[in-house]
Amino acid sequence: MRTCTKTVLENGLRILTIPRKDDLATTFLVLVEAGSEYETKEISGLSHFLEHMCFKGTTKRPKAMDIAGELDGLGADYNAFTAQECTGYFAKAEAHKLHQALDIVSDLYLNPVFDLAEIEKEKGVVIEEINMYEDMPARKVTDYFMELLYGDQPAGWDVAGTKDVVRSLTKGQLAAYRAAHYVPGATVIVAAGGFDEEDIIKKIKETFGAIPASPKGAKAKVIEAQTVPQVLLKKKAVDQTHVMLGCRAFSAFDERRFALEVLSDVLGGGMSSRLFQKVREELGAAYSVRAGTDLFTDHGYLAVNAGVDQAKLFTVIMAILDEMKKLKDDLVPEGELRRAKNHLVGRIILGLEASDELASFYGAQEIAGEPLMSPQELVAKLEAVTAEEVRDVARAVFVNEGLNMAVIGPIADDTELKAALRLA
């Protein structure tokens, strides 16, 4: 698999190119260090709202229909996303249409107009997006888990913000935030798939090279503070109780992250994982149960998500805690460790067949400030993880004072939940 070439322009903008000459499709991705963790309480949700507004009109394409119509006319797959630490804009199209895709996506980043009438209309759209997620407890439980972990600081706020803040956002705030964060030194451009590398680097330089360098607005450092297990209960009349149970971990720069990924896969990474077999196959208590990690530049966690039969909620909680304890106490058997590694590696390699996943793989590393690692290097790191390292990282993260559980369900009181949340 072709590795990534990095080019840095004089203004600080970074270009990553991953050409694969036989690919029929190409992805153009723009990433910028602007997300909910760069916000203050007064503008919580602005990063996400700004992402929406970039699609509502530019100096070259004044109407939202001009943008969408041109992208649809290319037959492109396109979208944008906002996360805690970055925002991304991308288009994936047939390889010979990359220049057109580049022109449109770069226009979104460089030339939004922030029409006042469109701002007011889009507030209604974003508020309905917030409402939609409120009605999706399987997704919403993650927001509550982040709130539980980090409280009233940017890492604990909903990426979409609150309805009141969204209603209050102004054109001036959008422009000021964009000027502070959408700067060359905080921007990464990624092209992956079928293209001529020299040609596309030249085109990106022509498009982005003249932007003047500018200082970047910083994000607040995440404060970690916990001494006892924590529970956040949201009472809701749902047919299925949703639980997210996990622990604080560490940042994406910690060398233990590879062992943490293997640990997560053993715990709940696939249909042969311990929790899938226990909770779904043996107990019949859930359709979906999985474990995963989310590591950021200065914080992270490992957690289990499950949608469970309310009558079996405490049985499932006990099963999750019991498997955590076993992973602290005992070495993972060789065959199970091998299976987990094979599962992880297979997911990585199969996923990177697509140009958009390949662009995200490298872009996510670069925007976070991590040293670029090829898929082969990542695989080697995972393969080198030992059973002892898995047990060591389990002992480091599966501790009582780091336990957190968010629950959405028809439960009136959290007393029993708090009493249950203990690692023996």
Sequence and secondary structure as in RCSB ss.txt:
>XXXX:A:sequence
MRTCTKTVLENGLRILTIPRKDDLATTFLVLVEAGSEYETKEISGLSHFLEHMCFKGTTKRPKAMDIAGELDGLG
ADYNAFTAQECTGYFAKAEAHKLHQALDIVSDLYLNPVFDLAEIEKEKGVVIEEINMYEDMPARKVTDYFMELLY
GDQPAGWDVAGTKDVVRSLTKGQLAAYRAAHYVPGATVIVAAGGFDEEDIIKKIKETFGAIPASPKGAKAKVIEA
QTVPQVLLKKKAVDQTHVMLGCRAFSAFDERRFALEVLSDVLGGGMSSRLFQKVREELGAAYSVRAGTDLFTDHG
YLAVNAGVDQAKLFTVIMAILDEMKKLKDDLVPEGELRRAKNHLVGRIILGLEASDELASFYGAQEIAGEPLMSP
QELVAKLEAVTAEEVRDVARAVFVNEGLNMAVIGPIADDTELKAALRLA
>XXXX:A:secstr
    EEEE TTS EEEEEE TT SEEEEEEEES SGGG  GGGTTHHHHHHHHTTS BSSS SHHHHHHHHHHTT
 EEEEEE SS EEEEEEEEGGGHHHHHHHHHHHHH B   HHHHHHHHHHHHHHHHHHHT HHHHHHHHHHHHHH
 SSGGGS TT  HHHHHH  HHHHHHHHHHHS GGGEEEEEEESS HHHHHHHHHHHHTTS              
 SS EEEEEE   SSEEEEEEEE   TT TTHHHHHHHHHHHHSSTTSHHIIIIIIIT  EEEEEEEEEE SS E
EEEEEEEE GGGHHHHHHHHHHHHHHHHHS   HHHHHHHHHHHHHHHHHHTTSHHHHHHHHHHHHHHT     H
HHHHHHHHT  HHHHHHHHHHH  GGGEEEEEEES S SHHHHHH    
